[in-house]
Amino acid sequence: MIAGNAMGEIIPRAEQPHLEYLRQWIFDHTGLHFSEKKHTNLYRRLHTLCWKLNVPSLEELARQLRDQVSPHLAVEVACAVSTNHTFFYREAEVLQQVPQMILPRLPVEGQWRIWSAAAASGDEAYTLAILFAEALGLEQAQERVAILGTDISYSMIERAEQGTYLDQKLEMLPPLVRQRYFEKVDARQWRVIAELKRMCTFRRMNLQSAPFPFKNSFHLILCRNILYYFNQQTQTQLVERLYDAAEPGGWLLTSVTETMHNVPTRWRKVGTGLFRKL
């Protein structure tokens, strides 16, 4: 039973069964796992969503989901509880493996297909585009690289397609890189240049979708800072489905903290946050 968190903040007893139903619904439909210490955070997010949608209570929110009152409501709930914290050049020590280790081992012929899963507002998809443009030159990168970014949130996909970002999102970019690939919008915002945008396509997708709706497999998959939101069983299922979505010899890039030590997998670790399908 959900009662509160380590700080002693209490969730009203009358709300607890409805919150538990919603927590289970979220896990079943998105794979996101809210441990006991995150229950209060979940409670706040769902109450904020109720206010936004003019739903009077968690009980009513749970009822509408149970009765499938609207197909859009399920998307609203999934988006409200997903975490979309990202920025350009996040964990540069992991990203540098793209030009140094991955690029020299990609096929000599044909286009390279890259998938940024849980892409949020597109920062990492565009970061990849920049890495390839810096290594190959922008013109050749446009010819060779096709990046797909997916996210469960419609609003995040819209932001990614717009490609406009506040200053703080670009703080890790070297100044010359910022000048080459961004246009100044106003005193606080920058926009990705059209040439870089053409390398990236964004679509809404739930990582719990089965099977993945792809016609072709990928040479490189990014699934970064997302695995620890799932429990171990869901992690294992997702990681293995990512393996099946990769080309033979393909790559998976995660993060510094996602070592997959406790996840049974066919991926072979070859670097920090870097795995290969062999």
C-alpha positions as a printed NumPy array, in Angstrom:
array([[  0.   ,   0.   ,   0.   ],
       [  1.258,   3.489,  -0.861],
       [  1.508,   5.737,   2.169],
       [  4.279,   8.259,   1.602],
       [  7.996,   8.65 ,   1.04 ],
       [ 11.191,   8.743,   3.048],
       [ 10.631,  12.432,   3.818],
       [  7.419,  11.592,   5.656],
       [  5.121,  13.244,   3.126],
       [  1.782,  11.452,   3.35 ],
       [ -0.471,  10.558,   0.423],
       [ -4.125,  10.712,   1.571],
       [ -5.457,   7.276,   2.428],
       [ -8.504,   7.723,   0.182],
       [ -6.212,   8.357,  -2.813],
       [ -3.945,   5.368,  -2.237],
       [ -5.932,   2.618,  -4.042],
       [ -6.474,   4.873,  -7.072],
       [ -2.8  ,   5.799,  -7.177],
       [ -1.895,   2.118,  -6.96 ],
       [ -4.213,   1.316,  -9.868],
       [ -2.648,   4.131, -11.927],
       [  0.88 ,   3.04 , -10.998],
       [  0.13 ,  -0.483, -12.225],
       [ -1.574,   0.832, -15.367],
       [  1.511,   2.934, -16.168],
       [  3.796,  -0.055, -15.723],
       [  1.614,  -2.305, -17.885],
       [  1.353,   0.237, -20.72 ],
       [  4.75 ,   1.956, -20.689],
       [  7.08 ,  -0.286, -18.692],
       [  7.962,   2.642, -16.423],
       [  8.45 ,   1.426, -12.865],
       [  7.806,   3.774,  -9.946],
       [  9.477,   2.347,  -6.866],
       [  8.216,   3.213,  -3.389],
       [ 10.527,   6.211,  -3.042],
       [  9.04 ,   7.681,  -6.251],
       [  5.388,   7.331,  -5.293],
       [  5.055,  10.902,  -4.078],
       [  6.567,  12.209,  -7.308],
       [  4.08 ,  10.118,  -9.276],
       [  1.243,  11.406,  -7.106],
       [  2.207,  15.013,  -7.853],
       [  2.531,  14.429, -11.595],
       [ -0.861,  12.773, -11.815],
       [ -2.544,  15.525,  -9.802],
       [ -0.998,  18.1  , -12.122],
       [ -2.385,  16.164, -15.073],
       [ -5.837,  16.068, -13.476],
       [ -5.745,  19.848, -13.113],
       [ -4.634,  20.244, -16.746],
       [ -7.408,  17.97 , -18.068],
       [-10.082,  19.245, -15.655],
       [-10.461,  15.776, -14.146],
       [-11.687,  16.148, -10.534],
       [ -9.707,  13.339,  -8.86 ],
       [ -7.348,  10.402,  -9.252],
       [-10.388,   8.168,  -8.796],
       [-12.021,   9.7  , -11.861],
       [ -8.759,   9.538, -13.828],
       [ -8.459,   5.835, -13.01 ],
       [-12.117,   5.26 , -13.983],
       [-11.681,   6.955, -17.359],
       [ -8.608,   4.884, -18.106],
       [-10.341,   1.687, -17.011],
       [-13.399,   2.464, -19.162],
       [-11.249,   3.669, -22.082],
       [-13.252,   6.891, -22.272],
       [-10.765,   8.465, -24.686],
       [ -7.777,   7.041, -26.581],
       [ -6.005,  10.36 , -26.083],
       [ -6.158,  10.044, -22.29 ],
       [ -3.769,   7.076, -22.281],
       [ -1.232,   9.139, -24.226],
       [ -1.67 ,  12.094, -21.851],
       [ -0.968,   9.899, -18.821],
       [  2.066,   8.254, -20.424],
       [  3.513,  11.64 , -21.382],
       [  2.849,  13.14 , -17.944],
       [  4.891,  10.505, -16.115],
       [  7.788,  10.141, -18.57 ],
       [ 11.01 ,  12.018, -17.829],
       [ 12.503,  14.177, -20.602],
       [ 15.737,  15.609, -19.235],
       [ 18.419,  15.891, -21.885],
       [ 20.819,  18.362, -23.493],
       [ 23.403,  18.53 , -26.269],
       [ 26.668,  16.581, -25.815],
       [ 25.396,  14.87 , -22.665],
       [ 28.1  ,  12.496, -21.347],
       [ 30.71 ,  13.475, -23.922],
       [ 32.98 ,  10.636, -22.771],
       [ 30.397,   8.165, -24.076],
       [ 29.536,  10.102, -27.233],
       [ 33.167,  10.407, -28.341],
       [ 33.071,   6.668, -29.061],
       [ 30.805,   7.392, -32.057],
       [ 33.507,   9.04 , -34.23 ],
       [ 36.412,   7.168, -32.634],
       [ 35.165,   3.564, -32.47 ],
       [ 31.843,   3.192, -34.276],
       [ 32.284,   5.325, -37.403],
       [ 35.412,   3.515, -38.697],
       [ 33.538,   0.198, -38.43 ],
       [ 30.32 ,   1.17 , -40.214],
       [ 29.679,  -0.311, -43.696],
       [ 31.653,   1.296, -46.51 ],
       [ 28.645,   1.382, -48.834],
       [ 25.069,   2.523, -48.342],
       [ 23.267,   4.707, -45.857],
       [ 23.746,   4.335, -42.119],
       [ 20.477,   3.964, -40.207],
       [ 20.515,   5.299, -36.632],
       [ 17.765,   5.212, -34.03 ],
       [ 17.605,   7.511, -31.022],
       [ 15.068,   5.786, -28.751],
       [ 13.333,   7.916, -26.096],
       [ 14.687,  10.946, -27.947],
       [ 12.796,  13.516, -25.834],
       [ 13.178,  16.954, -27.467],
       [ 15.716,  15.728, -30.006],
       [ 18.925,  16.934, -28.351],
       [ 20.705,  13.592, -28.707],
       [ 19.509,  12.94 , -32.266],
       [ 20.876,  16.321, -33.362],
       [ 24.027,  15.741, -31.304],
       [ 24.609,  12.578, -33.34 ],
       [ 24.063,  14.522, -36.546],
       [ 26.681,  17.038, -35.407],
       [ 29.181,  14.294, -34.543],
       [ 28.869,  12.796, -38.02 ],
       [ 28.974,  16.217, -39.69 ],
       [ 32.153,  17.071, -37.801],
       [ 33.767,  13.762, -38.763],
       [ 32.652,  13.554, -42.404],
       [ 31.78 ,  17.092, -43.389],
       [ 28.169,  18.276, -43.468],
       [ 27.539,  17.439, -47.141],
       [ 28.73 ,  13.837, -46.885],
       [ 26.981,  13.35 , -43.542],
       [ 23.681,  14.333, -45.174],
       [ 24.229,  11.666, -47.828],
       [ 25.292,   8.846, -45.504],
       [ 23.362,   9.335, -42.239],
       [ 19.63 ,   8.846, -41.553],
       [ 18.643,   9.396, -37.916],
       [ 15.242,   8.437, -36.506],
       [ 14.253,   9.883, -33.14 ],
       [ 11.253,   8.423, -31.303],
       [  9.527,   9.354, -28.069],
       [  6.284,   8.521, -26.313],
       [  5.351,  12.215, -25.998],
       [  3.724,  14.148, -28.837],
       [  4.894,  17.429, -27.322],
       [  8.51 ,  16.233, -27.233],
       [  8.3  ,  15.169, -30.892],
       [  6.934,  18.593, -31.82 ],
       [  9.826,  20.292, -30.01 ],
       [ 12.335,  18.038, -31.748],
       [ 10.865,  18.841, -35.147],
       [ 11.023,  22.557, -34.393],
       [ 14.691,  22.205, -33.419],
       [ 14.71 ,  25.37 , -31.277],
       [ 16.535,  25.312, -27.931],
       [ 17.312,  27.587, -25.019],
       [ 20.896,  28.627, -24.29 ],
       [ 21.315,  26.243, -21.355],
       [ 20.614,  23.231, -23.571],
       [ 23.692,  24.122, -25.629],
       [ 26.107,  24.908, -22.796],
       [ 28.264,  21.817, -23.44 ],
       [ 28.746,  22.632, -27.13 ],
       [ 32.082,  24.184, -28.163],
       [ 31.403,  27.763, -29.392],
       [ 32.553,  27.028, -32.95 ],
       [ 30.271,  23.987, -33.154],
       [ 27.343,  26.1  , -32.004],
       [ 28.102,  28.698, -34.682],
       [ 28.336,  26.071, -37.431],
       [ 25.113,  24.198, -36.722],
       [ 22.766,  26.712, -35.073],
       [ 21.132,  30.009, -35.977],
       [ 20.407,  32.647, -33.365],
       [ 16.643,  33.098, -32.873],
       [ 16.675,  35.698, -30.099],
       [ 18.629,  36.56 , -26.973],
       [ 17.961,  33.148, -25.385],
       [ 17.209,  30.698, -28.204],
       [ 19.003,  28.901, -31.036],
       [ 17.629,  26.904, -33.987],
       [ 19.243,  23.881, -35.651],
       [ 20.251,  24.695, -39.244],
       [ 18.17 ,  23.191, -42.057],
       [ 21.016,  20.973, -43.309],
       [ 21.249,  19.241, -39.931],
       [ 17.465,  18.937, -39.647],
       [ 17.338,  17.044, -42.927],
       [ 19.39 ,  14.254, -41.358],
       [ 16.796,  13.661, -38.625],
       [ 13.209,  12.381, -38.636],
       [ 11.045,  12.239, -35.52 ],
       [  8.07 ,   9.982, -34.77 ],
       [  5.967,   9.159, -31.722],
       [  6.51 ,   5.631, -30.425],
       [  6.085,   3.709, -27.182],
       [  9.082,   1.471, -26.463],
       [  6.584,  -1.076, -25.143],
       [  5.113,  -1.425, -28.653],
       [  5.464,  -5.012, -29.845],
       [  6.8  ,  -5.664, -32.352],
       [  8.774,  -2.533, -33.207],
       [  7.251,  -0.957, -36.361],
       [ 10.455,  -0.903, -38.423],
       [ 11.02 ,  -2.268, -41.923],
       [ 14.817,  -2.054, -41.65 ],
       [ 17.288,  -2.686, -38.832],
       [ 19.74 ,  -0.121, -37.483],
       [ 23.507,   0.225, -37.554],
       [ 23.477,   2.247, -34.309],
       [ 20.851,   2.533, -31.556],
       [ 20.906,   5.083, -28.739],
       [ 18.9  ,   4.2  , -25.636],
       [ 20.432,   6.503, -23.041],
       [ 19.464,   7.277, -19.437],
       [ 16.188,   5.408, -19.77 ],
       [ 16.81 ,   1.811, -18.676],
       [ 16.883,   2.632, -14.978],
       [ 13.247,   3.766, -15.17 ],
       [ 12.273,   0.132, -15.824],
       [ 12.41 ,  -2.891, -13.547],
       [ 14.855,  -5.688, -14.382],
       [ 12.378,  -7.83 , -16.275],
       [ 11.334,  -4.941, -18.521],
       [ 14.963,  -3.915, -18.966],
       [ 15.816,  -7.412, -20.194],
       [ 12.879,  -7.499, -22.602],
       [ 13.69 ,  -4.064, -24.015],
       [ 17.418,  -4.674, -24.378],
       [ 16.805,  -7.932, -26.247],
       [ 14.291,  -6.286, -28.567],
       [ 16.843,  -3.572, -29.276],
       [ 19.295,  -6.355, -30.13 ],
       [ 16.831,  -7.787, -32.636],
       [ 16.363,  -4.305, -34.162],
       [ 20.106,  -3.917, -34.812],
       [ 22.051,  -4.937, -37.883],
       [ 24.609,  -7.751, -37.458],
       [ 27.664,  -5.943, -36.125],
       [ 25.423,  -3.07 , -35.013],
       [ 25.952,  -0.922, -31.937],
       [ 24.014,   0.096, -28.809],
       [ 24.964,   3.248, -26.932],
       [ 23.606,   3.698, -23.401],
       [ 25.156,   5.85 , -20.665],
       [ 27.845,   5.895, -17.992],
       [ 25.427,   4.625, -15.349],
       [ 23.739,   1.934, -17.453],
       [ 26.232,  -0.913, -17.358],
       [ 23.655,  -3.716, -17.805],
       [ 25.6  ,  -5.845, -15.289],
       [ 22.374,  -7.364, -13.977],
       [ 20.611,  -7.674, -17.337],
       [ 20.962, -10.98 , -19.24 ],
       [ 21.74 ,  -9.962, -22.816],
       [ 23.252, -11.042, -26.092],
       [ 24.915,  -7.63 , -26.467],
       [ 28.679,  -7.676, -25.948],
       [ 30.145,  -4.8  , -23.971],
       [ 33.017,  -3.067, -25.787],
       [ 33.311,   0.267, -23.97 ],
       [ 31.714,   2.635, -21.464],
       [ 28.022,   2.497, -22.24 ],
       [ 28.845,   0.854, -25.581],
       [ 27.71 ,  -2.597, -26.721],
       [ 27.88 ,  -4.513, -29.999],
       [ 25.804,  -7.184, -31.721],
       [ 28.228,  -9.937, -32.747]])
